[in-house]
Amino acid sequence: MELLDELYSGVPSIGAPAIQRDLGASYQEAAWALLLVPTLVALAIEPALFLLADRHGRAWFVRGGALAMALAAFAAAAAPSIPVLTAAVALSFVATGAAVTTAQAALVDVHPHDRERVMTRWTMMGVLGDLAAPALAAALAAASLGWRGAYLVVGAAVGVWAIALMRVRFPAGRGGAAAGDGDDGDGDGGDGGGEGDDAPLLSSLWMALRRRRLLAWLFGAALCELLDEILVIFAALHLRDELGAGEAARALMIGGLVLGEAVGLALAERMLRRGPPLRLLALSGGACAVTYLAWLAAPTLWLSAILLVLVGLTAAPLYPITMAQAYAALPDRAGAVQAAGHLFTPLTMLLPWLLGWLADHHGTAAALLVLLAQPVGITILALAARRREPGAPRRGRAPRGRA
C-alpha cells in the first residue's frame, strides 16, 4: 500500500511544472492546488476518520479510501481548471489517509509485539516507491502521456488494488476496551475511568492528547520530516551553490541518499531481531548526527556523495522506530495516535517556508544545520525512554544489597 501511495503522490510532485503550464496557473495557484489546500482539507477531516476507524473497524475505511483514491486520480486527469484539480487532489489526500494510514494502523495493532519491524518494512515500501516514482515519470514521458496520462495510469493501478481489497479478509484487531485505563506508567495520571468504544470521538482524541509520552514520540515523528523531502530539496540547492554540482551529479547524489535509506532499513530490520529498539534508535540518531555534520563540511563532491549515502543509511531507522514507540504509548488505538499526530501538522507545513527564509537570508548551510534537530532530538528521546524502562538504574539510588 505504501509503495502505491508513493507512486500516487509522486505524480503531482514530478508533474507540477507541466500542470502549471497546461492549466495556465501562476506558481502560487499551482502551490495552492497541489499542496496547501489539500493539506488543510486533510488536516480538518482525517482525525475524525482515524477515530471512526478505531471504533467501527478499519476494513471499509481502507477499501473505501482506495476506491476514492482511484476516482480522485481519474478526476484529476480530466480536470479542465485549477479549481477542479484542487478538489480532486484534496479528495486524494483524504482518501490516502483513509486507505494507507488506516492500513498502517491496522497492521501495527495486529502485531503489537513487533511494531518496530512492521514499521521498518512499511517504510521500506515507501522508499521503494520513492525510487519507482521517477522511473514511472520517465516512462510516461517517453510515451508522451504527460501528467494526465500519469494520473490515468496510477488511477487504474489503484483501482485494481481497490477491487482486490474487496476480496481480502482483514485480520481482527485487538481493540475492545480503550487502552490505558488508569495510569500508563509515564506519570500522566489516569484517564478518568477509561474511554469505551461508545465514548464521543472528541473524548477519544482528548485521551490521546493527555498522554505526554505519546505526544513526545509524535513530536519525534514530526521531526522525521526534516531528513526526508526537506533534506532532498535543500541538499540539492546546497550541492549546486556550495560544491558546483551539475544536474546529473545532483540527481545521482540524491539517488545515493535514497539508496542509503533502503540499505539502512534492511539492516535495521535484521538488527531489531537481536537487540532492543530503543538502543538501535539511540545509536542510529547519534551516528546520523555525526555523519550529517561531516556531510555538511565535506569539501569535495566525491566525499559529499559518500557521506550522503551514510546520512541516508543512519537516518532510515529513525522514523519507523519512533513511530512504533508512539503506537506503543497508546496500544490498540492506532487511529487515535494518528489523529493526535495531526497536532504537529501545522509545524511540518511551516518548516519549508521558515527554512526557505533562513536560506534566503543566511545561506543553505544555515538552513541545513537546522535539520540536525531530527537526529539530535530523537537521540535525546531514545536515551530518556531507555532510562525509564523497567529495570533501568535510577539516579541517586544504590542498587539493593549494596552499601
C-alpha positions in Angstrom: 0.0 0.0 0.0 2.8 2.4 0.9 4.5 1.6 -2.4 1.4 2.6 -4.4 0.9 5.7 -2.2 4.4 7.0 -3.0 3.8 6.4 -6.8 0.4 8.2 -6.4 1.8 11.2 -4.6 4.7 11.4 -7.0 2.5 12.4 -9.9 1.8 16.0 -8.8 5.3 16.4 -7.4 7.0 15.5 -10.6 4.3 16.8 -13.0 3.9 20.2 -11.2 5.7 22.2 -14.0 3.5 20.8 -16.7 0.3 21.1 -14.6 1.1 24.8 -14.0 1.8 25.4 -17.7 -1.2 23.4 -19.2 -3.8 24.9 -16.9 -2.4 28.4 -17.2 -1.9 28.8 -13.5 0.5 31.0 -11.6 3.2 29.4 -9.4 1.2 30.4 -6.4 -2.0 28.9 -7.7 -0.2 25.7 -8.5 1.2 25.5 -5.0 -2.2 26.1 -3.5 -3.8 23.5 -5.7 -1.3 20.7 -5.3 -0.2 21.2 -1.7 -1.7 23.9 0.6 -5.5 23.5 0.1 -5.4 19.6 0.0 -3.2 19.6 3.2 -5.7 21.9 5.1 -8.6 19.8 4.0 -6.9 16.6 5.1 -6.0 18.3 8.4 -9.6 19.0 9.1 -11.1 15.7 8.1 -8.6 12.9 8.7 -8.6 12.9 12.5 -12.3 12.1 12.6 -11.8 9.3 10.0 -9.0 7.7 12.1 -11.1 7.8 15.3 -14.1 6.3 13.5 -11.9 3.6 12.1 -10.8 2.7 15.7 -14.4 2.4 16.6 -16.1 0.7 13.6 -13.3 -1.4 12.2 -10.8 -0.4 9.5 -11.6 -2.7 6.6 -14.2 -0.5 4.9 -12.1 2.7 5.6 -9.2 1.1 3.7 -11.4 -0.2 0.9 -13.4 2.9 0.5 -10.3 5.1 0.7 -8.6 3.1 -2.0 -11.6 3.4 -4.3 -11.8 7.1 -3.6 -8.1 7.4 -4.5 -8.7 5.9 -7.9 -11.7 8.1 -8.5 -9.7 11.2 -7.5 -6.9 10.3 -9.9 -9.4 10.0 -12.8 -11.0 13.3 -11.8 -7.5 15.0 -11.7 -6.7 13.5 -15.1 -9.8 15.1 -16.6 -9.6 18.4 -14.7 -10.2 21.4 -17.0 -9.2 24.0 -14.5 -7.2 24.7 -11.3 -10.3 24.7 -9.0 -11.4 21.2 -10.3 -7.8 19.9 -9.9 -7.7 21.3 -6.4 -10.9 19.5 -5.4 -9.6 16.2 -6.9 -6.2 16.5 -5.2 -7.9 17.3 -1.9 -10.1 14.2 -2.2 -6.9 12.2 -2.9 -5.2 13.5 0.2 -8.2 12.5 2.4 -8.6 9.2 0.6 -5.0 8.3 1.0 -5.2 9.0 4.8 -8.3 6.7 5.0 -6.7 3.9 3.0 -3.0 4.0 3.6 -2.6 5.4 7.1 -5.5 3.3 8.4 -3.9 0.2 6.8 -0.7 1.0 8.7 -2.7 1.4 11.9 -4.3 -2.0 11.4 -1.0 -3.7 10.8 0.5 -2.2 13.9 -2.4 -3.1 16.1 -2.4 -6.7 14.8 1.3 -7.1 15.6 1.6 -5.4 19.0 4.9 -7.1 19.9 6.6 -6.4 16.6 5.7 -2.8 15.9 9.2 -1.7 15.1 9.8 -4.3 12.4 6.3 -3.7 10.9 7.0 0.0 10.7 10.5 -0.7 9.2 9.1 -2.9 6.5 6.3 -0.3 5.8 8.9 2.5 5.5 10.9 0.3 3.1 7.9 0.1 0.8 7.8 3.9 0.8 11.5 4.1 -0.1 10.9 1.7 -3.0 8.1 4.0 -4.1 10.4 7.0 -4.0 12.7 5.1 -6.3 9.9 3.9 -8.6 8.1 7.3 -9.0 10.8 9.0 -11.1 11.1 5.8 -13.2 7.4 5.9 -13.8 7.6 9.6 -14.7 10.4 8.9 -17.2 8.5 6.0 -18.8 5.4 8.1 -19.2 7.4 11.0 -20.6 9.0 8.6 -23.1 5.5 7.5 -24.1 4.4 11.2 -24.4 1.5 10.6 -21.9 2.1 13.7 -19.7 0.7 14.3 -16.3 -2.9 13.5 -17.3 -1.7 10.1 -18.6 0.2 9.6 -15.4 -2.9 10.2 -13.3 -4.8 7.7 -15.5 -2.2 5.0 -15.2 -1.8 5.4 -11.4 -5.6 5.7 -11.0 -6.1 2.4 -12.9 -3.4 0.7 -10.7 -5.0 1.9 -7.5 -8.5 0.9 -8.9 -7.2 -2.7 -9.4 -5.8 -2.6 -5.9 -9.2 -1.4 -4.5 -11.0 -4.2 -6.2 -8.5 -6.7 -4.9 -9.0 -5.4 -1.3 -12.7 -6.3 -1.6 -11.7 -9.9 -1.5 -9.1 -9.6 1.2 -10.0 -10.7 4.7 -8.8 -8.2 7.2 -7.5 -9.6 10.5 -9.4 -8.7 13.6 -7.7 -6.1 15.7 -7.0 -6.3 19.4 -9.3 -3.3 20.0 -12.1 -3.6 22.6 -11.8 -1.5 25.7 -9.7 1.5 25.4 -6.1 1.2 26.3 -4.6 2.7 29.3 -7.4 2.7 31.8 -5.7 4.4 34.7 -2.0 5.4 34.8 0.1 4.3 31.9 3.2 4.4 33.9 4.6 7.7 32.4 3.3 10.0 35.1 0.3 11.3 33.2 -2.2 10.1 35.8 -5.5 8.4 35.0 -7.7 8.8 32.0 -10.8 9.4 34.1 -12.1 5.9 34.1 -11.3 4.9 30.6 -12.9 5.5 27.2 -15.0 2.8 25.8 -16.0 2.3 22.2 -19.1 4.3 22.7 -17.3 7.4 24.0 -17.6 10.6 21.9 -14.9 11.0 19.3 -13.5 14.1 21.0 -13.2 12.2 24.2 -11.1 9.6 22.4 -8.9 12.4 21.0 -8.6 14.1 24.3 -7.5 10.8 25.9 -4.6 10.6 23.4 -3.7 14.3 23.8 -3.3 13.8 27.5 -0.5 11.3 27.1 2.7 13.2 27.5 4.8 10.1 26.4 2.6 9.8 23.3 3.0 13.5 22.4 6.8 13.3 22.9 7.1 10.4 20.4 4.7 12.1 18.0 6.9 15.2 18.1 9.8 13.0 17.3 7.9 11.5 14.3 7.2 15.1 13.1 10.9 15.8 13.4 11.5 13.0 10.9 10.1 15.3 8.2 13.4 17.2 8.3 15.7 14.5 6.8 13.1 13.4 4.3 11.8 15.5 1.4 13.0 18.8 3.0 16.6 17.5 3.0 16.3 16.5 -0.6 15.3 20.0 -1.6 17.8 21.9 0.4 20.6 19.3 -0.2 20.1 19.8 -4.0 20.4 23.6 -3.5 23.5 23.2 -1.3 25.2 20.8 -3.8 24.6 23.3 -6.6 25.5 26.5 -4.8 28.4 25.3 -2.5 30.0 22.5 -4.4 29.1 23.4 -8.0 27.3 20.1 -8.7 25.5 19.9 -12.1 22.0 18.5 -12.6 23.2 14.9 -13.3 25.6 14.9 -10.3 22.8 16.2 -8.0 20.4 13.5 -9.2 23.0 10.7 -8.7 23.8 12.0 -5.2 20.2 12.3 -4.1 19.7 8.8 -5.5 22.6 7.7 -3.3 20.8 9.2 -0.3 17.7 7.1 -1.1 19.8 4.0 -1.7 21.4 4.5 1.7 17.9 4.7 3.2 17.0 1.4 1.7 20.1 -0.3 3.0 19.7 1.3 6.4 16.1 -0.1 6.7 17.2 -3.6 5.6 19.9 -3.5 8.2 17.6 -2.2 10.9 15.1 -4.9 10.2 17.8 -7.5 10.9 19.1 -5.7 14.0 15.7 -5.4 15.5 15.7 -9.2 15.8 18.8 -9.1 18.0 18.5 -6.1 20.3 16.2 -3.6 21.9 14.7 -1.0 19.6 15.5 2.0 21.8 19.2 1.1 21.8 19.2 0.9 18.0 17.2 4.2 17.8 19.8 6.0 20.1 22.7 4.6 18.1 21.2 5.5 14.8 20.4 9.0 15.9 23.9 9.6 17.2 25.5 8.2 14.1 23.2 10.2 11.9 24.1 13.4 13.7 27.9 12.8 13.2 27.6 11.8 9.5 25.3 14.7 8.8 27.7 17.2 10.2 30.5 15.5 8.3 28.5 15.8 5.1 27.8 19.5 5.6 31.6 20.1 6.0 32.6 17.9 3.0 34.9 19.9 0.7 34.5 17.8 -2.4 31.7 16.2 -4.4 33.1 12.7 -4.1 33.3 12.9 -0.3 29.9 14.6 -0.2 28.4 11.8 -2.2 29.8 9.1 0.0 28.7 10.8 3.2 25.2 11.5 1.8 24.8 7.7 1.4 25.8 7.3 5.1 23.3 10.0 6.1 20.5 8.1 4.4 21.7 4.8 6.0 21.8 6.2 9.5 18.6 8.3 9.2 16.5 5.5 7.8 15.6 3.7 11.1 14.6 6.9 12.9 11.1 7.3 11.7 9.8 3.7 11.8 11.2 3.1 15.4 10.0 6.5 16.6 6.5 6.0 15.2 6.4 2.5 16.7 7.1 4.0 20.1 4.2 6.4 19.6 1.8 3.5 18.8 3.1 1.6 21.9 2.3 4.6 24.0 -1.5 4.1 23.3 -1.9 0.4 22.5 -4.9 -0.8 20.4 -5.8 2.8 19.5 -3.6 3.4 16.5 -6.3 5.6 14.9 -6.3 7.9 18.0 -2.5 8.0 17.7 -2.7 9.1 14.1 -5.4 11.7 14.9 -3.2 13.2 17.7 -0.3 13.3 15.3 -2.2 16.0 13.4 -1.4 18.3 16.2 2.1 18.7 14.7 0.9 19.1 11.0 1.0 22.9 11.1 4.6 22.7 12.2 5.6 20.5 9.3 3.7 22.8 6.9 5.6 25.9 8.2 9.0 24.3 8.2 9.8 24.5 4.5 8.7 28.2 4.4 10.8 29.0 7.5 13.8 27.1 6.2 13.4 28.9 2.8 13.5 32.3 4.6 16.6 31.2 6.5 18.3 30.1 3.3 17.5 33.4 1.6 19.0 35.4 4.4 21.8 33.2 5.7 22.5 30.6 3.0 21.6 27.0 2.5 24.2 25.8 5.0 22.3 27.6 7.8 19.0 26.0 6.8 20.6 22.6 6.5 22.1 23.0 10.0 18.6 23.3 11.4 17.8 19.8 10.1 20.3 18.4 12.7 17.3 18.8 15.1 16.0 15.4 13.9 18.8 13.1 14.9 19.7 15.1 18.0 16.1 15.3 19.2 15.3 11.6 18.6 18.6 10.6 20.3 17.5 12.5 23.4 14.1 10.9 23.3 15.5 7.4 22.9 18.0 7.9 25.8 15.4 9.3 28.1 13.0 6.5 27.3 15.7 3.9 27.9 16.3 5.4 31.4 12.6 5.0 32.2 12.4 1.4 31.0 11.6 -1.2 33.8 14.9 -2.4 35.4 16.9 0.7 34.3 19.0 2.1 37.1 17.8 5.3 38.7 20.0 8.2 39.7 20.6 8.8 43.3 19.8 5.2 44.4 22.3 2.5 45.2 21.3 -1.0 44.0 19.8 -3.2 46.7 22.2 -5.3 48.6 25.0 -2.7 48.4 26.1 -0.1 50.8 
